[in-house]
Amino acid sequence: MLANLSEDEGVTSEILATTLGIKLSRVNHHLRNFLDAGLVYRKK
């Protein structure tokens, strides 16, 4: 999955959920925790 990411484009939570085979709500929950910890950043 990481090999498919570009430094400039990123990835959506929908793509993560589909790729990982888990619910979007679970992805968003964990992404929010990663954001709070400073491990990922959000590009709007």
JOZISUL-V258584 format. One record per residue. N is the residue number from 1. RES is the residue in three letters. PHI is phi in whole degrees, -180 to 180 (* if undefined). Layout:
[[N/RES/PHI] [N/RES/PHI]]
This chain:
[[1/MET/*] [2/LEU/-66] [3/ALA/-65] [4/ASN/-86] [5/LEU/-86] [6/SER/-102] [7/GLU/-62] [8/ASP/-91] [9/GLU/-97] [10/GLY/75] [11/VAL/-150] [12/THR/-88] [13/SER/-66] [14/GLU/-64] [15/ILE/-65] [16/LEU/-60] [17/ALA/-61] [18/THR/-65] [19/THR/-64] [20/LEU/-86] [21/GLY/72] [22/ILE/-126] [23/LYS/-70] [24/LEU/-60] [25/SER/-62] [26/ARG/-69] [27/VAL/-60] [28/ASN/-63] [29/HIS/-60] [30/HIS/-71] [31/LEU/-62] [32/ARG/-61] [33/ASN/-65] [34/PHE/-65] [35/LEU/-62] [36/ASP/-61] [37/ALA/-83] [38/GLY/80] [39/LEU/-85] [40/VAL/-135] [41/TYR/-128] [42/ARG/-107] [43/LYS/-106] [44/LYS/-97]]
